[in-house]
Amino acid sequence: MWGGAAGDVDVNTALTWLWRTYAPQRLLNYSFLPFPLTFVDIETTRDRIVEVATVRFTRNQVPSVFHTYVNPGASGWRRSTDYWNTEIHGLTPQQLMGRPTLQQLLPLLHQQLGDATAVGHNVAFERRFLHQEISALGGAFVRPELCTLKLARRLYPERKAEGSSHKLDDLAASFDIRNPAPHRAIGDTFTTIWVMLAMLERNADNPQLAAHVAESQRAPDGRRRNPWVG
C-alpha cells in the first residue's frame, strides 16, 4: 500500500534500491543474523501511529516492501495540529484523511512481522507504539528484536567521546549513506538496512561481531502466544 505525500516511493523503486545495493545478498553473508528479518520504522503523533514502513528479508525469498499511512482514529483527529509532530515528519491531518486504521492493517503487518525478528534503530520505540496500539485492540505485539542503535554503541563506543552521536542520520553520514527521505518511515527503514550492513562489513574481522549482534537482540517478553488481533 503506497501513499502520495512527499517522502514516498513506489514499490518498484524501493525494490530497485535493494537490488542495486545488493542488500539481500549482503545480509546472507552473516549466518548469525536471526532470519527472517523485518526492518521497521514508524512515525507518530505524540501517541498514535500515522505511518509504517517495513522491509522483510527471508532466506531464499524475494524481499517484501510495505508502506502505509495510518488513520490515527478519533483521539488523533480531535487534537490540535501541534500534537501531530508535523515539524518532525511533515505529515499533516489532511494527508491521513481516508487512510486505513491500524486494525484494518493488522493482516498486512502480520505478513511482514508475524514470524520475524523486528529490526530498527532504537527498535524499542517501534515496539512500544505497536504494542500500545495492538493492545488497545485486544491483542499484543510480542516479537524478538535486533536494535541497530545498541549495535552501533557496542561497535563504536568512541563516538560519544569524540562528540559524535549514534543517531541514525549521523551514522549514515559517517558511512557516506544518504537517507532518501529523512524522518519518514520508508527513508529511515532503508537507511537502517544500509547502516547495519555498513557496520557488519566494516567490522567483518572483529572476532566479537557475532557476540555484539547477539547482545543487541532482545527476546520477547511473556509467553509466545499469537501476538495478533483477529
JOMO-V568741 format. One record per residue. N is the residue number from 1. SS is DSSP state (~ for helix, > for strand, _ for the rest). OMEGA is omega as a letter, one per 30 degrees, with the letter a starting at -180 (* if undefined). D_CENTER is the distance of its C-alpha to the mean C-alpha in whole Angstrom. Layout:
BEGIN
n: (N;N)
ss: (SS;SS)
omega: (OMEGA;OMEGA)
d_center: (D_CENTER;D_CENTER)
END
This chain:
BEGIN
n: (1;2;3;4;5;6;7;8;9;10;11;12;13;14;15;16;17;18;19;20;21;22;23;24;25;26;27;28;29;30;31;32;33;34;35;36;37;38;39;40;41;42;43;44;45;46;47;48;49;50;51;52;53;54;55;56;57;58;59;60;61;62;63;64;65;66;67;68;69;70;71;72;73;74;75;76;77;78;79;80;81;82;83;84;85;86;87;88;89;90;91;92;93;94;95;96;97;98;99;100;101;102;103;104;105;106;107;108;109;110;111;112;113;114;115;116;117;118;119;120;121;122;123;124;125;126;127;128;129;130;131;132;133;134;135;136;137;138;139;140;141;142;143;144;145;146;147;148;149;150;151;152;153;154;155;156;157;158;159;160;161;162;163;164;165;166;167;168;169;170;171;172;173;174;175;176;177;178;179;180;181;182;183;184;185;186;187;188;189;190;191;192;193;194;195;196;197;198;199;200;201;202;203;204;205;206;207;208;209;210;211;212;213;214;215;216;217;218;219;220;221;222;223;224;225;226;227;228;229;230)
ss: (_;_;_;_;_;_;_;_;_;_;~;~;~;~;~;~;~;~;~;~;_;_;~;~;~;~;~;_;_;_;_;_;_;_;_;_;>;>;>;>;>;>;>;>;_;_;_;_;>;>;>;>;>;>;>;>;>;_;_;_;_;_;_;>;>;>;>;>;>;_;>;_;_;~;~;~;~;~;_;_;~;~;~;~;_;~;~;~;~;_;_;_;~;~;~;~;_;_;_;_;>;~;~;~;~;~;~;~;~;~;~;~;~;_;_;_;>;>;>;>;_;_;~;~;~;~;~;~;~;~;~;~;~;~;~;~;_;_;_;_;_;_;_;_;>;>;>;~;~;~;~;~;~;~;~;_;_;~;~;~;~;_;_;_;_;_;_;~;~;~;~;~;~;~;_;_;_;_;_;_;_;_;_;_;~;~;~;~;~;~;~;~;~;~;~;~;~;~;~;~;~;~;_;_;_;_;_;_;~;~;~;~;~;~;~;_;>;>;_;_;_;_;_;_;_;_;_;_;_;_)
omega: (a;a;a;a;l;l;l;l;l;a;a;l;a;l;l;l;a;a;a;l;l;a;a;a;a;l;a;l;a;a;a;l;a;l;f;l;l;l;a;l;l;l;a;l;l;a;l;l;l;l;l;l;l;l;a;l;l;a;l;l;l;l;l;a;a;l;l;l;a;l;a;l;a;a;l;a;a;a;l;l;l;a;a;a;a;a;l;a;l;a;a;l;a;a;a;l;l;l;a;l;l;l;l;a;a;l;l;l;l;l;a;a;a;a;a;l;l;a;l;l;a;a;l;l;l;a;a;a;l;l;l;a;a;l;l;l;l;a;l;l;a;a;l;a;l;a;a;l;l;l;l;a;l;a;a;a;a;a;a;l;a;a;l;a;l;l;a;a;l;l;a;a;a;l;a;l;l;l;a;l;a;l;l;a;a;l;a;l;a;l;l;l;a;l;l;l;l;a;l;a;l;l;a;a;l;a;a;a;a;l;l;l;l;l;a;l;l;l;l;l;l;a;a;l;l;a;a;l;l;*)
d_center: (16;16;17;20;19;19;15;15;16;18;16;19;18;15;16;19;16;15;19;20;18;19;15;16;20;19;16;19;21;20;21;20;16;16;15;14;11;8;4;2;3;6;10;13;17;18;17;16;13;14;11;8;7;6;8;10;13;16;19;22;20;18;15;13;11;11;11;13;14;15;19;19;22;25;24;22;25;28;26;27;25;24;22;20;18;19;20;16;15;18;18;21;22;24;21;20;23;24;20;19;19;16;19;20;16;16;18;15;12;14;15;11;11;14;15;12;11;8;6;4;7;9;7;10;10;7;10;13;12;11;14;16;16;17;19;21;22;23;21;18;14;15;13;13;11;10;10;10;12;14;15;16;18;20;20;21;23;25;23;24;27;27;26;23;19;16;14;11;14;17;16;15;19;20;19;20;17;17;14;15;13;13;11;10;7;8;10;7;5;8;10;7;9;12;12;12;15;17;17;18;20;22;22;24;27;26;27;25;22;21;22;20;17;18;19;15;15;15;17;17;19;22;24;22;23;21;18;18;21;23)
END
